[in-house]
Amino acid sequence: MNKEKSIIFLPSLFLITILVFIPLVMLTSKSLSVDDSISIANYLELFRDSTFHKALKNTFSISFYVVLATLIIGLPTAYFISRTRGRLKNIFLLLILFPLLTNAVVRSISWMIILGYDGILSRLLNNLGFLTEPISFMYSKFAVIIGSTYIFLPLMIVSLIGVMENISEEVEDASISLGASRFKTFFTIIIPNSISGIIVGLVLVFTATLTAYTTPNILGGTRTVVLATLVQQYGTTLGRWELVSSISIFLFALTVIVITLINKGAEAVGGANEKK
């Protein structure tokens, strides 16, 4: 039986080796190769580069705000959908999942109509008296955050719905019958019992934003450089493929560290909740 299981996993292991491990080893070798010798000179050059510092700062700040925005919007939305019954629930789920079927390029470009010069947002603020003349919100960190939040919000909502559906409504009713408001019940019952879904959502949204290229490139342009767009600039514009490899390995390591820290934080929160 064990031999049969091993045979079943062989194709997957082969694909992972070919598509993940071998390219990773090649990138690592390229990043450490300087004049046919092994050296960390490429990494040292990278860490001294002011453009890299700016891209790293932008990447982290954008990822943080996108995670925060998707969590704030996703929690009540997922709770509402999880408590909806019948055909209406399927409609809501379809509306949440439908944007994922559309190409990210199309979804990002659609925000150019909203955030562009004399766009929908500019006209709205102008009509409300907040602006005296049309302005453009494009090619800024704000535009990248808004676009990324829209694109990755379904990942957070779907991660939360599955967990919230398993929380018994009887627990909520008991909390309310004991004098707690629905608002307090949401924060003391629903959210603590949704930690596993929150963690999955955090990992998915943070790592997706951390490595995103399309939305920062379209909505951020050259003014808002992130690590993914910096890879493109170093590679196609400057031809510095050794720095491209260094950034790629750094980004991979950064992603692994972030996921590990989030999981450790989840274990700590889960342990604290169990003690209570």
C-alpha positions as CSV (number, residue, x, y, z in Angstrom):
1,M,0.0,0.0,0.0
2,N,2.8,2.4,0.9
3,K,4.6,1.6,-2.4
4,E,1.3,2.4,-4.3
5,K,1.1,5.7,-2.6
6,S,4.7,6.5,-3.4
7,I,4.0,5.8,-7.1
8,I,1.0,8.1,-7.1
9,F,3.1,11.0,-5.8
10,L,6.0,10.4,-8.2
11,P,4.5,12.6,-11.1
12,S,3.8,15.5,-8.7
13,L,7.3,15.2,-7.2
14,F,8.8,15.1,-10.7
15,L,6.9,18.3,-11.7
16,I,7.8,20.1,-8.5
17,T,11.5,19.2,-9.0
18,I,11.5,20.4,-12.7
19,L,9.4,23.5,-12.3
20,V,10.4,24.7,-8.8
21,F,13.6,23.2,-7.3
22,I,15.8,23.2,-10.4
23,P,14.9,26.9,-11.4
24,L,15.5,27.9,-7.8
25,V,18.9,26.2,-7.7
26,M,19.8,27.9,-11.1
27,L,18.7,31.4,-9.7
28,T,20.7,30.8,-6.6
29,S,23.8,29.8,-8.6
30,K,23.4,32.9,-10.8
31,S,23.0,35.3,-7.9
32,L,26.2,33.9,-6.2
33,S,28.2,33.8,-9.4
34,V,30.8,36.6,-9.9
35,D,33.6,36.2,-12.4
36,D,33.3,32.4,-12.3
37,S,33.6,32.3,-8.5
38,I,31.1,32.1,-5.6
39,S,30.5,35.5,-3.9
40,I,27.8,37.5,-2.2
41,A,28.9,40.7,-4.1
42,N,25.6,40.8,-6.0
43,Y,23.6,40.9,-2.8
44,L,25.9,43.5,-1.3
45,E,25.5,45.7,-4.4
46,L,21.8,45.2,-4.2
47,F,21.5,46.2,-0.5
48,R,23.5,49.4,-1.3
49,D,21.2,50.4,-4.1
50,S,18.8,53.2,-3.1
51,T,16.3,52.1,-5.7
52,F,16.2,48.7,-4.1
53,H,15.6,50.3,-0.7
54,K,12.7,52.3,-2.1
55,A,11.2,49.3,-3.8
56,L,11.5,47.2,-0.7
57,K,9.8,49.9,1.4
58,N,7.0,50.3,-1.2
59,T,6.5,46.6,-1.4
60,F,6.1,46.1,2.3
61,S,3.9,49.2,2.9
62,I,1.6,48.3,0.0
63,S,1.3,44.7,1.1
64,F,0.5,45.8,4.7
65,Y,-2.2,48.3,3.7
66,V,-3.7,45.8,1.2
67,V,-3.9,43.1,3.9
68,L,-5.4,45.5,6.3
69,A,-8.0,46.7,3.8
70,T,-9.0,43.2,2.7
71,L,-9.3,42.1,6.3
72,I,-11.5,45.0,7.3
73,I,-13.8,44.6,4.3
74,G,-13.6,40.8,4.2
75,L,-14.6,40.0,7.8
76,P,-18.1,41.5,7.7
77,T,-18.7,40.5,4.1
78,A,-17.7,36.9,4.7
79,Y,-19.9,36.8,7.8
80,F,-22.9,38.2,6.0
81,I,-22.5,35.7,3.2
82,S,-21.9,32.8,5.6
83,R,-25.2,33.6,7.3
84,T,-27.2,33.9,4.1
85,R,-29.3,31.0,3.0
86,G,-30.6,29.6,-0.3
87,R,-30.2,30.9,-3.8
88,L,-29.1,34.3,-2.6
89,K,-26.0,32.9,-1.0
90,N,-25.0,31.3,-4.3
91,I,-25.5,34.6,-6.1
92,F,-23.3,36.4,-3.6
93,L,-20.6,33.7,-4.0
94,L,-20.8,34.1,-7.7
95,L,-20.4,37.8,-7.5
96,I,-17.3,37.3,-5.2
97,L,-15.7,34.7,-7.5
98,F,-16.6,36.2,-10.8
99,P,-13.8,38.8,-10.8
100,L,-11.2,36.0,-10.5
101,L,-12.3,34.7,-13.9
102,T,-11.3,38.1,-15.4
103,N,-7.6,38.7,-16.4
104,A,-5.7,40.9,-13.9
105,V,-4.6,43.2,-16.7
106,V,-8.2,44.0,-17.6
107,R,-9.2,44.5,-13.9
108,S,-6.2,46.8,-13.3
109,I,-6.9,48.9,-16.5
110,S,-10.5,49.4,-15.5
111,W,-9.2,51.3,-12.5
112,M,-7.5,53.8,-14.8
113,I,-11.0,55.0,-15.8
114,I,-11.8,55.6,-12.1
115,L,-8.5,57.0,-10.9
116,G,-7.2,58.8,-14.0
117,Y,-7.2,62.5,-14.7
118,D,-10.8,63.7,-14.7
119,G,-11.9,60.2,-13.9
120,I,-14.9,59.1,-11.9
121,L,-13.2,59.6,-8.5
122,S,-11.8,63.0,-9.5
123,R,-15.2,64.2,-10.8
124,L,-16.9,62.9,-7.6
125,L,-14.6,64.8,-5.3
126,N,-14.8,67.9,-7.5
127,N,-18.6,67.8,-7.4
128,L,-18.5,67.4,-3.6
129,G,-16.3,70.5,-3.3
130,F,-13.2,68.6,-2.1
131,L,-11.2,69.6,-5.3
132,T,-11.1,72.8,-7.3
133,E,-9.8,71.1,-10.5
134,P,-9.5,67.6,-11.8
135,I,-6.5,65.6,-10.7
136,S,-5.1,62.1,-11.4
137,F,-4.6,59.5,-8.7
138,M,-2.8,57.3,-11.2
139,Y,0.9,56.2,-10.8
140,S,0.9,56.5,-7.0
141,K,1.0,54.2,-4.0
142,F,-2.6,55.0,-3.4
143,A,-3.6,53.7,-6.8
144,V,-1.7,50.4,-6.4
145,I,-3.2,49.8,-2.9
146,I,-6.8,50.4,-4.2
147,G,-6.2,48.2,-7.3
148,S,-4.5,45.4,-5.3
149,T,-7.3,45.5,-2.7
150,Y,-9.9,45.0,-5.3
151,I,-8.0,42.2,-7.0
152,F,-7.1,40.2,-3.9
153,L,-10.2,40.8,-1.8
154,P,-11.9,37.6,-3.1
155,L,-9.1,35.5,-1.7
156,M,-9.7,36.9,1.8
157,I,-13.5,36.6,1.6
158,V,-13.4,33.0,0.3
159,S,-10.9,32.0,3.0
160,L,-13.1,33.4,5.7
161,I,-16.5,32.1,4.5
162,G,-15.5,28.4,4.8
163,V,-14.5,28.9,8.5
164,M,-17.4,31.1,9.5
165,E,-19.9,28.6,8.0
166,N,-18.7,26.1,10.6
167,I,-19.4,28.4,13.5
168,S,-22.7,27.4,15.0
169,E,-25.4,30.1,15.1
170,E,-26.4,28.6,18.5
171,V,-23.2,30.0,20.0
172,E,-24.1,33.5,18.7
173,D,-27.6,33.1,20.1
174,A,-26.3,32.1,23.5
175,S,-23.9,35.1,23.5
176,I,-26.8,37.5,22.7
177,S,-29.1,35.9,25.2
178,L,-26.5,36.5,27.9
179,G,-26.6,40.2,27.2
180,A,-23.9,40.7,24.5
181,S,-24.7,42.8,21.5
182,R,-24.3,41.5,18.0
183,F,-21.4,43.9,17.6
184,K,-19.6,42.5,20.7
185,T,-20.6,38.9,19.7
186,F,-18.9,39.4,16.3
187,F,-15.6,40.5,17.9
188,T,-15.6,38.1,20.9
189,I,-17.1,35.0,19.2
190,I,-16.9,35.1,15.4
191,I,-13.5,36.6,14.9
192,P,-11.6,34.4,17.5
193,N,-13.2,31.3,16.0
194,S,-12.2,32.4,12.5
195,I,-8.5,32.7,13.2
196,S,-7.6,29.8,10.9
197,G,-9.4,31.4,8.0
198,I,-7.9,34.8,8.8
199,I,-4.4,33.3,8.7
200,V,-5.0,31.6,5.4
201,G,-6.4,34.9,4.0
202,L,-3.4,36.9,5.4
203,V,-0.9,34.5,3.8
204,L,-2.7,34.4,0.4
205,V,-3.2,38.2,0.2
206,F,0.2,39.2,1.6
207,T,2.2,36.9,-0.6
208,A,0.1,37.7,-3.6
209,T,0.6,41.4,-3.1
210,L,4.3,40.9,-2.2
211,T,5.0,39.3,-5.6
212,A,2.4,41.1,-7.7
213,Y,3.7,42.7,-11.0
214,T,0.7,43.5,-13.2
215,T,-1.2,45.9,-10.9
216,P,1.9,47.9,-9.6
217,N,3.2,48.1,-13.2
218,I,-0.1,49.5,-14.6
219,L,-1.3,51.6,-11.7
220,G,2.0,52.5,-10.2
221,G,4.1,53.1,-13.3
222,T,7.7,54.1,-12.8
223,R,6.8,56.4,-9.9
224,T,5.9,53.6,-7.5
225,V,8.6,50.9,-7.9
226,V,8.1,47.6,-6.1
227,L,10.3,44.5,-6.1
228,A,8.5,42.8,-8.9
229,T,8.7,45.8,-11.2
230,L,12.3,46.3,-10.2
231,V,13.1,42.8,-11.5
232,Q,11.6,43.8,-14.9
233,Q,13.6,47.0,-14.9
234,Y,16.9,45.4,-14.0
235,G,16.4,42.6,-16.5
236,T,14.9,44.0,-19.7
237,T,16.2,47.6,-19.3
238,L,19.6,47.2,-17.7
239,G,20.4,43.6,-18.5
240,R,21.6,43.0,-15.0
241,W,20.4,39.4,-14.7
242,E,22.7,38.6,-11.8
243,L,20.8,41.3,-9.8
244,V,17.5,39.9,-11.1
245,S,18.5,36.5,-9.7
246,S,19.5,38.1,-6.4
247,I,16.1,40.0,-6.0
248,S,14.2,36.8,-6.9
249,I,16.0,34.7,-4.3
250,F,15.6,37.6,-1.7
251,L,11.9,37.8,-2.6
252,F,11.5,34.0,-2.2
253,A,13.3,34.0,1.2
254,L,11.2,37.0,2.3
255,T,8.0,35.2,1.4
256,V,9.0,32.1,3.3
257,I,9.9,34.2,6.4
258,V,6.6,36.1,6.3
259,I,4.6,32.9,6.0
260,T,6.5,31.3,8.9
261,L,6.0,34.4,11.1
262,I,2.3,34.5,10.3
263,N,1.9,30.8,11.1
264,K,3.9,31.3,14.4
265,G,1.6,34.2,15.3
266,A,-1.4,32.0,14.5
267,E,-0.2,29.3,16.8
268,A,0.5,31.8,19.6
269,V,-3.0,33.3,19.2
270,G,-4.6,29.8,19.0
271,G,-2.7,28.7,22.2
272,A,-3.9,31.8,24.0
273,N,-7.5,31.2,23.0
274,E,-7.3,27.6,24.2
275,K,-6.0,28.7,27.6
276,K,-9.0,31.1,27.9
